[in-house]
């Protein structure tokens, strides 16, 4: 059974893990820090713009640090194992509910972005309107998933997510000095883009969130 998992999507996990590996282990010391956008209410337009910025950052990092076919295959296997772990937690009724929910979100996504039907065509970009609609659909999906799962199951899945994140990170290559510099430059461009999207009040909260992650001298 193929299904999306609550709170995160498998592809997003891999991207987040890759980015974390390139930034080093510093974040582990600040595990209690808020996410960068915690406490910030975003408009639909801002959300779409931030999605685009994040997609561009991930694409840039992927170009700087392309994964080998072997590493990609290993990560894919890790993700399949992760999905199997989750399946063991579910009752037959929950599996059926999630399968129905998967069919629903796939229909919604294809209605919003017909290009998703063209499996061999990845050369297209989403419009801000499409990104906003996908965001709304995925938020509804996650809410409905969480209504299906028990609190204990959600906690176990979060634990599995942490294990997957660590396993993927262990498979990623160490960047060279030149690659680290290029990634840092890409992150600066990303942050500059964020600063242009957020209001002064939002920027203040964003900078407070970031300050928590900054190591003391």
C-alpha positions in Angstrom: 0.0 0.0 0.0 1.4 3.4 -1.0 0.4 6.3 1.1 1.6 9.7 2.2 2.5 10.0 5.9 1.2 12.6 8.3 3.2 15.7 9.1 5.8 15.1 6.3 6.1 13.8 2.8 8.8 11.3 2.0 10.4 13.5 -0.7 10.5 16.4 1.7 12.2 14.2 4.3 15.0 13.4 2.0 15.5 17.1 0.9 15.5 18.2 4.5 18.0 15.6 5.5 20.3 16.5 2.7 20.1 20.2 3.6 20.8 19.4 7.2 23.8 17.3 6.3 25.3 20.1 4.3 24.8 22.6 7.1 26.6 20.3 9.6 25.6 19.1 13.0 25.2 22.4 14.7 21.4 22.2 14.8 21.5 19.2 17.1 22.6 21.5 19.9 19.5 23.7 19.4 16.9 21.0 19.2 14.5 23.0 21.4 14.6 26.0 19.1 11.4 27.0 17.1 11.2 26.5 13.4 12.2 29.5 11.4 8.6 30.4 10.6 7.0 29.6 14.0 4.7 32.3 15.2 4.4 33.9 11.7 1.0 34.1 10.0 1.6 34.0 6.3 -0.8 35.0 3.5 -1.4 32.6 0.6 0.7 34.8 -1.6 3.6 34.7 0.9 3.3 31.0 1.3 3.5 30.5 -2.5 6.5 32.7 -2.8 8.3 30.9 0.0 7.5 27.6 -1.6 9.2 28.8 -4.7 12.2 30.1 -2.9 12.6 26.8 -1.0 12.2 24.8 -4.3 15.0 26.9 -5.9 17.2 26.4 -2.9 16.7 22.6 -3.0 17.4 22.5 -6.7 20.6 24.5 -6.3 21.8 22.2 -3.5 21.0 19.2 -5.7 23.0 20.7 -8.5 25.9 21.4 -6.2 25.8 18.0 -4.5 24.3 15.5 -7.0 23.7 12.1 -5.5 25.0 9.0 -7.1 22.6 6.4 -8.4 23.7 4.1 -5.6 23.0 6.6 -2.9 19.6 7.4 -4.5 18.7 3.7 -4.5 19.7 3.4 -0.9 17.6 6.4 0.1 14.7 5.0 -1.8 15.0 1.7 0.1 15.2 3.5 3.4 12.0 5.3 2.5 10.3 2.1 1.6 11.4 0.5 4.9 10.0 3.6 6.7 6.7 3.2 4.9 6.6 -0.5 5.9 7.2 0.4 9.5 4.2 2.7 9.5 2.0 0.0 7.9 2.7 -2.3 10.8 1.1 0.3 13.1 -2.2 0.5 11.2 -5.3 -1.5 11.6 -7.1 -2.8 8.4 -9.7 -0.1 8.8 -7.1 2.6 9.1 -5.3 1.3 6.0 -8.5 1.4 4.0 -9.2 4.9 5.2 -5.8 6.1 4.2 -6.0 4.4 0.8 -9.2 6.3 0.2 -7.6 9.5 1.3 -4.6 8.9 -0.9 -6.9 8.4 -3.9 -8.6 11.7 -3.0 -5.4 13.7 -2.8 -4.1 12.2 -6.0 -7.3 13.3 -7.8 -7.0 16.8 -6.3 -3.3 17.2 -7.2 -3.9 16.1 -10.8 -6.9 18.4 -11.1 -4.6 21.3 -10.0 -1.5 20.2 -11.9 -2.4 18.0 -14.9 1.3 17.7 -15.7 1.5 15.2 -12.8 0.0 12.6 -15.2 3.1 12.9 -17.4 5.5 10.8 -15.4 8.4 11.3 -17.7 8.0 15.1 -17.9 9.6 16.9 -14.9 10.4 20.0 -16.8 7.5 22.2 -15.7 7.1 24.8 -12.9 4.1 25.5 -10.7 2.3 28.8 -10.8 1.7 30.7 -7.5 -2.0 29.8 -7.8 -1.2 26.1 -8.2 1.2 26.2 -5.3 -1.4 27.8 -3.1 -4.0 25.2 -4.0 -1.6 22.3 -3.5 -0.7 23.7 -0.1 -4.4 23.9 0.9 -5.0 20.3 -0.3 -2.0 18.9 1.6 -2.9 20.7 4.8 -6.4 19.2 4.6 -4.8 15.8 3.9 -2.6 16.0 6.9 -5.5 17.1 9.1 -7.6 14.2 8.0 -4.6 11.8 8.4 -4.1 12.9 12.0 -7.8 12.3 12.7 -7.4 8.7 11.6 -4.3 8.0 13.7 -4.2 7.7 17.5 -1.9 10.0 19.5 0.3 7.0 20.2 0.6 6.2 16.5 1.5 9.8 15.7 4.3 9.6 18.3 5.7 6.4 17.0 5.6 7.8 13.4 7.6 10.8 14.6 10.2 8.5 16.1 10.4 6.6 12.8 10.8 9.9 11.0 13.8 10.8 13.2 15.3 7.4 12.5 14.8 7.9 8.8 16.4 11.3 8.9 19.5 10.0 10.7 19.8 7.0 8.3 19.6 9.2 5.2 22.1 11.7 6.6 24.5 8.8 7.2 24.3 8.0 3.5 25.1 11.5 2.2 28.6 12.4 1.0 30.6 15.0 2.9 30.7 18.3 0.9 34.1 19.8 -0.2 35.1 23.2 1.0 34.2 24.6 -2.4 30.8 23.0 -2.3 30.1 24.3 1.3 30.9 27.8 0.1 28.5 27.5 -2.8 25.8 26.1 -0.5 26.3 29.0 1.9 25.9 31.4 -0.9 22.7 29.7 -2.0 21.4 30.0 1.6 22.2 33.7 1.7 20.3 34.2 -1.5 17.4 32.3 0.0 17.4 34.4 3.2 17.5 37.6 1.2 14.5 36.4 -0.7 12.7 35.6 2.5 13.5 39.1 3.8 11.8 40.7 0.7 8.7 38.6 1.2 8.0 39.1 5.0 6.7 42.3 6.6 8.8 44.1 9.2 6.9 42.5 12.0 7.2 39.0 10.5 10.9 39.6 9.9 11.4 40.5 13.6 9.8 37.1 14.6 11.8 35.3 11.9 15.1 36.8 13.2 14.2 35.9 16.8 13.6 32.3 15.7 16.9 32.3 13.8 18.8 33.8 16.7 17.9 30.7 18.8 19.9 28.6 16.3 23.0 30.7 16.3 25.8 29.4 18.4 27.3 31.6 21.0 30.9 32.8 20.6 
